[in-house]
Amino acid sequence: MMEYKIKGYEPARLFQNFEDFSAVPRGSGFEKEASDFLVSFAENLGLEVFQDPYWNVIVKKPGSKGAEDLPPVILQGHIDMVCEKVHGCDHDFHKEGIDMYVTEDGWLTANGTTLGGDDGIADAIMMTLLEDDTLVHPPLECVFTVDEEVGLLGANKLDYSRLEGRRMINLDSEDEGIVTVSCAGGMDYKLLKPLVREEKSSYMVTVLLKGLLGGHSGTDIDLGRANADKLLARALNRVLDDPDAQLIQFQGGSKDNAIPREAEAEVLLPTLEQAQTAEELLNHYGDLFYAEVHTVEPDIETVVTAPEACTAKVLSRKDSEDLVHAVLLSPNGVQRRDPNMDNFVLTSLNLGVLKTDVDRAMIWFAPRSSVDSLMEAVTDELALTAKTFGFETEVSGAYPGWEKVENSELCETMKRSFQELFGEELKVEGIHAGLECGLFYANLPGLDPVSIGPTMRGVHTPDEKMDLSSCERTYRFVVDVLAKLAE
């Protein structure tokens, strides 16, 4: 029997369910085991359950006594988590659950990895609602989707004909006291370029830029955090002022929707003197980067390895320049704000992943916008960058935004519940992140969706943490809203 680490918080089953679920590997693209876990959980409760070929799961629970014939309420969250870890951590996300611990001030976090509170807490909330027969609620349709973190792929493939509800509570937000009523649309946008390599024997200099905060490319894009790929491209551009310099590799980031925390590169130069000059230049830029961003990025560090003789397959001079220049000139970060909405971010993009494989380079972006014409403008910039430097483009995983539902009965019920429970006004906001609500809204005519969640910080990074008291209150909030909808 598992020895639970979260103690003293209520209901105990909520946190036990979270720990049980977190013990199952569930990185994006590898959710079958977690999906099967949920199916088994529902079957043991005698509930109706459907698992599709993509591993999405829908569990239906009848309404409580007297509420059996009311319209169902959809509750929804995603199964998968972003798998990020600190440099040097040997955690295997494919085989191991999350090693978590509770801090002295009541936050839950993990040892060297992402926690998976995004969105494991939603799964735990739904599991706890499904197993508690003392609650008052309408019929429930609990939807557990896959591959949310890599483009909302599971929600895009879901069979919506299996859902009857037209009121929906998404549980994938990260600030208690806020109900989200609209979100941005987005897509995956890749720049791809075939590489020509040649074998050379000479002197290699290695540079690693690390220690950045990273963060979610939607909710954290306006916090002024540095992008490791963009910073390192600045330094490499100066190294390439030497006409004999050639890249061996240049890479950084691991998810398109996570701001890159680290980037590294290897450069080959023909003489020891030239390599030592490059070493000095990279160290100089490391000092500049620290001076520029340390107030926001206090742990930024640039590690440059002294030149060493080696034989390597290098990129051609042209490919080396094209790659660095494309990274350097690509748009990134906040592109447009709305001054009439407290400078709410309308349009942004994140250069999230940079890779140089044996025969191909890839630059992977996550553009977002609440305005279609502004999304077109930013993708036009990416297309022009690609054309200028000899890249091809690949677009996939497009998902729609979600417009605020006027006169939302569900939103009004939630505002009343929050005021009664906590004596505070519930804030109503839009969000500059992609939420699965957009796909549900597009596929279920007349849907009234909202999104809530407990307070979390540092999602998509190894600094991710979740406020356990906030989880308690969020669960109470959901239970009370469902009871009011059953009146």
VOGU-3710 file (C-alpha; in Angstrom, 3 decimals, decimal comma):
1> mmeykikgye> 0,000/0,000/0,000  1,296/3,438/-0,939  2,730/5,640/1,802  1,079/8,972/1,017  3,158/12,120/1,364  0,315/14,665/1,412  -1,243/14,651/4,866  -3,491/16,976/6,829  -5,459/18,299/3,839  -9,113/17,602/3,078
11> parlfqnfed> -10,693/15,715/1,560  -7,928/13,183/2,029  -9,138/11,191/-0,972  -8,503/14,130/-3,308  -4,824/14,139/-2,467  -4,546/10,365/-2,350  -6,061/10,199/-5,817  -3,540/12,766/-7,000  -0,639/10,756/-5,621  -1,995/7,481/-7,023
21> fsavprgsgf> -2,390/9,022/-10,463  1,010/10,728/-10,290  2,635/7,340/-9,698  1,658/6,378/-13,265  3,889/7,674/-16,114  1,874/10,025/-18,351  4,093/12,177/-20,516  2,493/13,459/-23,703  2,312/10,674/-26,254  2,709/7,984/-23,592
31> ekeasdflvs> -0,643/8,078/-21,785  -1,978/4,558/-22,384  -1,047/3,310/-18,907  -2,643/6,340/-17,257  -5,708/6,041/-19,486  -6,099/2,377/-18,556  -5,709/3,349/-14,898  -8,712/5,688/-15,202  -10,792/3,069/-17,004  -10,093/0,559/-14,238
41> faenlglevf> -10,906/3,199/-11,617  -14,305/3,879/-13,209  -15,137/0,220/-13,767  -14,426/-0,550/-10,105  -17,028/2,089/-9,232  -19,558/0,497/-11,588  -19,741/3,616/-13,756  -20,263/3,913/-17,492  -16,883/4,444/-19,146  -15,710/4,906/-22,727
51> qdpywnvivk> -12,076/4,788/-23,910  -11,384/5,759/-27,511  -8,519/4,516/-29,734  -6,472/7,610/-28,825  -6,772/6,879/-25,037  -9,227/9,692/-24,252  -11,602/8,581/-21,481  -15,202/9,622/-20,759  -16,810/8,545/-17,477  -20,490/9,181/-16,768
61> kpgskgaedl> -22,048/9,269/-13,315  -25,828/9,562/-12,734  -27,181/12,560/-10,891  -27,758/12,337/-7,165  -31,239/11,557/-5,808  -33,725/14,074/-7,160  -31,287/15,376/-9,776  -31,225/12,336/-12,051  -33,159/14,013/-14,888  -31,329/17,339/-14,919
71> ppvilqghid> -29,064/18,264/-17,855  -25,558/16,817/-17,400  -22,536/18,919/-16,497  -19,241/18,257/-18,280  -16,068/18,309/-16,169  -12,815/18,141/-18,092  -9,046/17,990/-17,723  -6,129/16,387/-19,512  -4,177/13,268/-18,634  -0,753/14,196/-19,986
81> mvcekvhgcd> 1,937/16,320/-18,399  4,988/18,232/-19,609  8,111/16,194/-18,817  10,910/18,626/-17,951  13,808/18,033/-15,564  16,848/19,891/-14,328  20,204/19,378/-15,990  21,767/16,153/-14,741  18,551/14,631/-13,332  18,278/10,919/-14,254
91> hdfhkegidm> 14,508/10,599/-13,771  12,902/8,368/-16,458  9,456/9,806/-17,249  8,539/6,710/-19,283  9,006/4,332/-16,362  8,804/6,314/-13,124  6,101/8,219/-11,320  6,721/11,645/-9,839  8,878/11,944/-6,722  7,048/14,713/-4,870
101> yvtedgwlta> 7,259/16,391/-1,501  5,404/19,023/0,541  7,262/22,207/1,464  7,067/23,801/4,895  4,769/26,526/3,566  2,243/24,086/2,110  3,219/23,813/-1,535  3,582/20,505/-3,356  6,577/20,188/-5,684  8,837/17,505/-7,185
111> ngttlggddg> 12,479/16,550/-6,912  14,174/17,866/-10,042  11,217/17,429/-12,403  7,899/18,926/-13,335  5,185/18,008/-10,836  2,300/17,358/-13,222  -0,158/19,404/-11,186  -0,934/20,665/-14,671  -3,247/18,864/-15,101  -3,147/15,948/-12,684
121> iadaimmtll> -5,127/17,901/-10,107  -8,053/18,034/-12,551  -7,930/14,255/-12,906  -7,830/13,859/-9,123  -10,778/16,243/-8,642  -12,875/14,286/-11,132  -11,864/10,940/-9,614  -12,897/12,160/-6,163  -16,251/13,453/-7,430  -16,899/10,153/-9,206
131> eddtlvhppl> -16,264/8,002/-6,134  -18,123/10,113/-3,535  -21,797/9,111/-3,407  -22,627/11,598/-0,636  -22,451/14,602/-2,970  -25,379/16,445/-4,533  -24,960/17,026/-8,265  -26,571/16,725/-11,707  -25,436/13,885/-13,977  -21,704/14,204/-14,563
141> ecvftvdeev> -19,735/13,635/-17,746  -16,046/13,559/-16,794  -13,738/13,859/-19,788  -10,037/12,979/-19,531  -8,175/13,958/-22,707  -4,698/13,073/-23,971  -1,904/15,007/-25,670  -3,108/18,421/-24,550  0,423/19,677/-24,007  1,482/18,947/-27,591
151> gllgankldy> -1,343/20,710/-29,421  -4,676/19,675/-27,827  -4,528/16,541/-29,972  -6,782/14,376/-27,820  -9,578/16,939/-27,649  -9,266/17,372/-31,412  -10,011/13,653/-31,918  -12,691/13,249/-29,244  -16,098/11,830/-30,226  -18,273/14,724/-29,065
161> srlegrrmin> -21,488/12,867/-29,946  -21,014/10,949/-26,700  -21,560/14,121/-24,658  -24,985/15,518/-23,808  -23,961/18,333/-21,463  -23,953/21,970/-22,508  -22,424/23,374/-19,318  -18,748/22,665/-18,865  -16,199/23,206/-16,110  -12,655/22,856/-17,424
171> ldsedegivt> -10,150/22,317/-14,592  -6,960/23,430/-16,317  -6,420/26,949/-14,961  -3,735/27,924/-12,484  -4,988/30,864/-10,433  -7,539/30,416/-7,675  -10,151/33,139/-7,547  -10,293/33,588/-11,322  -12,789/32,059/-13,716  -11,590/32,029/-17,318
181> vscaggmdyk> -14,261/32,688/-19,941  -12,234/32,951/-23,178  -8,874/31,817/-24,590  -6,555/32,219/-27,542  -6,270/29,940/-30,536  -2,950/28,572/-31,687  -0,986/26,048/-33,719  2,357/24,279/-34,107  4,597/26,014/-36,642  7,886/24,423/-37,683
191> llkplvreek> 10,765/25,665/-39,829  12,649/22,738/-41,372  15,901/22,757/-43,342  17,985/19,914/-44,813  21,593/20,093/-43,615  24,792/19,450/-45,508  27,616/18,171/-43,289  31,287/17,545/-43,897  33,867/15,843/-41,695  36,703/18,011/-40,386
201> ssymvtvllk> 39,462/17,728/-37,785  40,078/20,914/-35,867  39,337/22,699/-32,554  35,911/22,590/-30,895  34,456/25,103/-28,430  31,310/24,140/-26,486  28,877/26,571/-24,844  25,943/25,832/-22,538  23,511/28,536/-21,456  21,434/27,333/-18,512
211> gllgghsgtd> 19,554/28,291/-15,351  16,717/30,261/-16,944  13,245/30,149/-15,427  11,417/29,055/-18,573  7,677/28,763/-18,103  4,427/28,347/-19,983  4,481/29,947/-23,408  0,990/31,348/-22,921  0,526/32,371/-19,307  4,175/33,332/-18,709
221> idlgranadk> 5,025/34,889/-22,069  4,544/38,437/-20,770  6,777/38,095/-17,682  9,951/39,188/-19,427  11,687/35,836/-19,102  14,600/35,177/-21,420  14,558/32,604/-24,209  17,758/30,535/-24,121  17,682/29,833/-27,872  17,385/33,511/-28,762
231> llaralnrvl> 20,118/34,579/-26,360  22,628/32,008/-27,504  21,960/32,876/-31,160  23,207/36,407/-30,415  26,533/35,086/-29,164  26,895/32,577/-31,985  26,215/35,287/-34,536  29,352/37,070/-33,306  31,361/33,849/-33,341  30,344/33,408/-36,978
241> ddpdaqliqf> 31,970/36,758/-37,763  35,019/34,534/-38,112  34,557/33,263/-41,694  36,123/29,913/-40,772  33,689/29,112/-37,927  31,194/26,291/-38,491  28,543/24,775/-36,243  28,594/21,160/-35,166  25,283/21,485/-33,378  22,968/24,109/-31,897
251> qggskdnaip> 19,948/23,060/-29,857  17,724/24,151/-27,008  14,310/23,660/-25,469  12,203/20,521/-25,465  8,570/21,647/-25,886  7,099/24,220/-28,243  4,871/25,534/-25,450  7,637/25,859/-22,849  10,016/28,837/-22,884  13,504/27,297/-23,347
261> reaeaevllp> 15,528/27,226/-20,133  18,732/25,873/-21,706  20,539/25,974/-25,041  23,886/24,590/-26,133  26,121/24,677/-29,165  29,398/23,327/-30,483  31,529/25,325/-32,897  34,546/24,163/-34,883  37,420/26,484/-35,814  40,570/25,610/-37,781
271> tleqaqtaee> 43,241/26,912/-35,387  43,715/26,949/-31,641  44,080/30,735/-31,693  40,743/31,171/-33,463  39,079/28,744/-31,043  40,460/30,652/-28,053  39,110/33,891/-29,510  35,683/32,253/-29,829  35,960/31,045/-26,234  36,675/34,588/-25,014
281> llnhygdlfy> 33,819/35,968/-27,090  31,298/33,452/-25,714  32,384/34,183/-22,133  32,022/37,905/-22,855  28,482/37,406/-24,082  27,735/35,276/-21,049  28,664/38,255/-18,887  26,509/40,544/-21,031  23,519/38,227/-20,762  23,844/38,098/-16,992
291> aevhtvepdi> 23,982/41,899/-16,794  20,949/42,234/-19,032  18,556/39,725/-17,461  19,758/38,720/-13,985  17,062/40,775/-12,247  14,486/38,489/-13,899  16,737/35,438/-14,395  18,914/35,319/-11,252  20,339/31,854/-11,970  21,398/32,413/-15,583
301> etvvtapeac> 24,805/30,883/-16,282  26,929/30,494/-19,387  29,449/27,652/-19,312  32,122/27,668/-22,024  34,473/24,718/-22,439  38,075/25,364/-23,432  39,011/24,409/-27,007  39,888/20,794/-27,652  41,079/18,996/-30,748  38,454/16,780/-32,336
311> takvlsrkds> 37,060/15,336/-35,545  33,417/16,149/-36,198  30,828/16,382/-38,947  30,096/20,082/-39,206  27,326/22,034/-40,880  28,322/23,822/-44,042  29,239/27,455/-43,582  25,986/28,528/-45,273  23,817/26,229/-43,140  25,594/27,464/-40,014
321> edlvhavlls> 24,811/31,078/-40,894  21,258/30,372/-42,048  20,375/28,563/-38,825  21,782/31,184/-36,463  20,340/34,065/-38,471  16,896/32,442/-38,649  16,831/31,978/-34,877  18,114/35,491/-34,294  15,614/37,207/-36,611  12,523/35,093/-35,945
331> pngvqrrdpn> 9,783/36,919/-34,031  9,390/35,765/-30,438  7,461/36,772/-27,334  4,587/39,224/-27,002  3,607/40,745/-30,357  0,421/42,701/-29,587  -1,440/43,841/-26,471  -4,858/45,415/-25,988  -4,427/48,746/-24,152  -8,174/48,794/-23,464
341> mdnfvltsln> -7,971/45,526/-21,497  -5,124/46,273/-19,062  -2,603/45,420/-21,793  -3,995/41,896/-22,125  -1,810/39,887/-24,521  -3,598/39,391/-27,821  -0,828/37,805/-29,874  2,464/36,081/-29,071  4,699/33,264/-30,146  7,342/31,148/-28,494
351> lgvlktdvdr> 10,442/29,710/-30,148  10,300/26,590/-28,036  12,477/23,934/-29,656  15,656/24,134/-31,710  17,337/20,964/-32,991  20,151/20,034/-35,361  19,941/16,376/-36,293  22,345/14,593/-38,633  20,612/15,828/-41,773  17,988/18,345/-40,678
361> amiwfaprss> 17,530/21,465/-38,577  14,201/22,283/-36,923  12,907/25,452/-35,267  9,530/24,878/-33,583  7,209/27,733/-32,613  3,941/28,009/-30,700  2,038/31,062/-32,031  -1,103/32,188/-30,175  -3,691/34,866/-30,830  -7,214/35,892/-29,911
371> vdslmeavtd> -7,509/37,739/-33,245  -7,378/35,822/-36,528  -5,838/38,666/-38,530  -3,024/39,064/-36,000  -2,330/35,328/-36,129  -2,048/35,667/-39,897  0,401/38,546/-39,486  2,742/36,623/-37,194  2,681/33,467/-39,313  3,464/35,619/-42,353
381> elaltaktfg> 6,608/36,775/-40,528  7,574/33,169/-39,846  6,966/32,204/-43,476  9,132/35,093/-44,672  11,902/34,126/-42,238  11,750/30,575/-43,564  11,921/31,740/-47,181  14,828/34,086/-46,476  17,028/31,403/-44,930  16,056/28,385/-47,001
391> fetevsgayp> 13,690/26,640/-44,598  10,456/24,854/-45,398  7,403/25,315/-43,159  5,097/22,763/-41,556  1,877/23,729/-39,777  -0,129/21,321/-37,609  -2,210/21,056/-34,459  -4,250/24,192/-35,086  -6,898/24,784/-32,424  -9,594/27,450/-32,190
401> gwekvensel> -9,953/30,199/-29,658  -13,054/30,516/-27,526  -15,198/33,606/-27,284  -16,866/34,664/-24,064  -20,457/33,451/-23,710  -22,638/36,433/-22,910  -25,084/36,095/-19,986  -23,524/32,791/-18,901  -25,729/31,060/-16,337  -22,839/28,866/-15,275
411> cetmkrsfqe> -20,532/31,829/-14,732  -23,153/33,597/-12,624  -23,645/30,463/-10,520  -19,908/30,251/-9,944  -19,665/33,897/-8,935  -22,466/33,420/-6,401  -20,903/30,242/-5,027  -17,445/31,792/-4,630  -18,861/34,819/-2,803  -20,840/32,639/-0,409
421> lfgeelkveg> -17,961/30,243/0,295  -15,057/32,646/0,604  -16,556/36,126/0,980  -14,693/37,385/-2,071  -15,629/38,356/-5,603  -14,672/35,862/-8,292  -12,656/37,559/-11,038  -13,787/36,942/-14,616  -10,979/37,006/-17,194  -9,758/35,789/-20,558
431> ihaglecglf> -6,449/33,959/-20,934  -3,685/34,043/-23,512  -3,191/30,303/-23,460  -4,840/27,575/-25,455  -7,475/25,697/-23,523  -9,379/22,661/-24,679  -12,564/24,645/-24,086  -12,060/26,100/-27,565  -12,450/22,687/-29,218  -15,390/21,716/-27,000
441> yanlpgldpv> -17,015/25,076/-27,799  -16,541/24,522/-31,540  -17,934/20,966/-31,434  -20,838/21,329/-28,986  -23,260/24,028/-30,213  -24,682/26,065/-27,363  -21,928/25,101/-24,919  -21,422/27,345/-21,881  -17,821/26,646/-20,777  -15,669/28,081/-17,994
451> sigptmrgvh> -12,234/27,177/-16,660  -10,947/27,218/-13,074  -8,159/25,624/-11,064  -6,046/25,892/-7,926  -3,009/28,136/-7,705  0,093/26,728/-9,366  3,382/28,339/-10,230  6,246/27,389/-12,550  4,181/25,000/-14,680  6,057/23,332/-17,535
461> tpdekmdlss> 9,307/23,708/-15,559  11,051/21,719/-12,800  10,103/24,603/-10,490  6,413/23,694/-10,791  4,579/23,823/-7,479  0,945/23,627/-6,380  -0,716/25,279/-3,378  -2,356/22,471/-1,388  -4,720/24,755/0,555  -5,829/26,201/-2,774
471> certyrfvvd> -6,577/22,652/-3,957  -8,790/22,165/-0,895  -10,746/25,336/-1,641  -11,022/24,584/-5,362  -12,531/21,191/-4,633  -15,035/22,743/-2,194  -15,867/25,307/-4,865  -16,583/22,672/-7,528  -18,700/20,628/-5,104  -20,753/23,693/-4,154
481> vlaklae> -21,286/24,773/-7,776  -22,498/21,307/-8,698  -24,879/21,314/-5,745  -26,290/24,668/-6,843  -26,752/23,353/-10,390  -28,751/20,472/-8,901  -31,215/22,784/-7,102
//
